Protein backbone atom coordinates (compact mmCIF):
# COMPACT_ATOMS: atom_id res chain seq x y z
CA UNK A 1 0.00 0.00 0.00
CA UNK A 2 1.28 3.47 -0.90
CA UNK A 3 1.46 6.31 1.56
CA UNK A 4 0.88 9.84 0.27
CA UNK A 5 4.59 10.42 -0.40
CA UNK A 6 4.88 7.17 -2.34
CA UNK A 7 1.82 8.05 -4.34
CA UNK A 8 3.23 11.48 -5.28
CA UNK A 9 6.53 9.92 -6.37
CA UNK A 10 4.78 7.27 -8.48
CA UNK A 11 2.37 9.84 -9.93
CA UNK A 12 5.25 12.14 -10.90
CA UNK A 13 7.06 9.24 -12.58
CA UNK A 14 4.06 8.47 -14.78
CA UNK A 15 3.42 12.13 -15.55
CA UNK A 16 7.02 12.46 -16.76
CA UNK A 17 6.76 9.18 -18.68
CA UNK A 18 3.71 10.61 -20.48
CA UNK A 19 5.79 13.62 -21.48
CA UNK A 20 3.83 16.04 -19.32
CA UNK A 21 5.11 18.75 -16.99
CA UNK A 22 5.05 17.44 -13.40
CA UNK A 23 5.01 21.04 -12.21
CA UNK A 24 1.62 21.52 -13.85
CA UNK A 25 0.09 18.05 -13.65
CA UNK A 26 -0.40 17.21 -9.99
CA UNK A 27 -2.71 14.85 -8.11
CA UNK A 28 -4.83 17.88 -7.18
CA UNK A 29 -5.10 18.96 -10.83
CA UNK A 30 -6.14 15.41 -11.78
CA UNK A 31 -8.76 15.37 -9.01
CA UNK A 32 -10.11 18.77 -10.08
CA UNK A 33 -10.19 17.73 -13.74
CA UNK A 34 -12.07 14.50 -12.96
CA UNK A 35 -14.65 16.36 -10.87
CA UNK A 36 -15.11 19.01 -13.56
CA UNK A 37 -15.60 16.36 -16.26
CA UNK A 38 -18.11 14.55 -14.09
CA UNK A 39 -20.02 17.81 -13.70
CA UNK A 40 -19.86 18.49 -17.46
CA UNK A 41 -21.30 15.02 -18.14
CA UNK A 42 -24.24 15.65 -15.86
CA UNK A 43 -23.27 13.61 -12.83
CA UNK A 44 -25.33 14.62 -9.80
CA UNK A 45 -23.54 17.08 -7.50
CA UNK A 46 -24.13 14.83 -4.46
CA UNK A 47 -22.48 11.90 -6.26
CA UNK A 48 -19.44 14.08 -7.02
CA UNK A 49 -19.42 15.27 -3.40
CA UNK A 50 -19.30 11.66 -2.20
CA UNK A 51 -16.62 10.70 -4.74
CA UNK A 52 -14.40 13.57 -3.60
CA UNK A 53 -15.11 13.01 0.09
CA UNK A 54 -16.27 16.58 0.69
CA UNK A 55 -18.13 17.09 3.95
CA UNK A 56 -20.04 20.07 2.57
CA UNK A 57 -21.76 20.28 -0.81
CA UNK A 58 -20.74 23.95 -0.93
CA UNK A 59 -17.13 22.78 -1.33
CA UNK A 60 -18.12 20.69 -4.32
CA UNK A 61 -20.10 23.54 -5.88
CA UNK A 62 -16.87 25.24 -7.00
CA UNK A 63 -17.02 22.93 -10.01
CA UNK A 64 -20.36 24.41 -11.08
CA UNK A 65 -18.56 27.69 -11.83
CA UNK A 66 -16.42 26.01 -14.48
CA UNK A 67 -19.46 24.41 -16.10
CA UNK A 68 -21.31 27.75 -16.02
CA UNK A 69 -18.40 29.27 -17.94
CA UNK A 70 -18.79 26.50 -20.55
CA UNK A 71 -22.46 27.43 -20.98
CA UNK A 72 -21.62 31.13 -21.38
CA UNK A 73 -19.04 30.36 -24.07
CA UNK A 74 -21.46 28.10 -25.92
CA UNK A 75 -24.18 30.76 -25.87
CA UNK A 76 -21.79 33.36 -27.30
CA UNK A 77 -21.21 31.23 -30.36
C-alpha positions in Angstrom: 0.0 0.0 0.0 1.3 3.5 -0.9 1.5 6.3 1.6 0.9 9.8 0.3 4.6 10.4 -0.4 4.9 7.2 -2.3 1.8 8.1 -4.3 3.2 11.5 -5.3 6.5 9.9 -6.4 4.8 7.3 -8.5 2.4 9.8 -9.9 5.2 12.1 -10.9 7.1 9.2 -12.6 4.1 8.5 -14.8 3.4 12.1 -15.5 7.0 12.5 -16.8 6.8 9.2 -18.7 3.7 10.6 -20.5 5.8 13.6 -21.5 3.8 16.0 -19.3 5.1 18.7 -17.0 5.1 17.4 -13.4 5.0 21.0 -12.2 1.6 21.5 -13.8 0.1 18.0 -13.6 -0.4 17.2 -10.0 -2.7 14.9 -8.1 -4.8 17.9 -7.2 -5.1 19.0 -10.8 -6.1 15.4 -11.8 -8.8 15.4 -9.0 -10.1 18.8 -10.1 -10.2 17.7 -13.7 -12.1 14.5 -13.0 -14.7 16.4 -10.9 -15.1 19.0 -13.6 -15.6 16.4 -16.3 -18.1 14.5 -14.1 -20.0 17.8 -13.7 -19.9 18.5 -17.5 -21.3 15.0 -18.1 -24.2 15.7 -15.9 -23.3 13.6 -12.8 -25.3 14.6 -9.8 -23.5 17.1 -7.5 -24.1 14.8 -4.5 -22.5 11.9 -6.3 -19.4 14.1 -7.0 -19.4 15.3 -3.4 -19.3 11.7 -2.2 -16.6 10.7 -4.7 -14.4 13.6 -3.6 -15.1 13.0 0.1 -16.3 16.6 0.7 -18.1 17.1 4.0 -20.0 20.1 2.6 -21.8 20.3 -0.8 -20.7 24.0 -0.9 -17.1 22.8 -1.3 -18.1 20.7 -4.3 -20.1 23.5 -5.9 -16.9 25.2 -7.0 -17.0 22.9 -10.0 -20.4 24.4 -11.1 -18.6 27.7 -11.8 -16.4 26.0 -14.5 -19.5 24.4 -16.1 -21.3 27.7 -16.0 -18.4 29.3 -17.9 -18.8 26.5 -20.5 -22.5 27.4 -21.0 -21.6 31.1 -21.4 -19.0 30.4 -24.1 -21.5 28.1 -25.9 -24.2 30.8 -25.9 -21.8 33.4 -27.3 -21.2 31.2 -30.4 
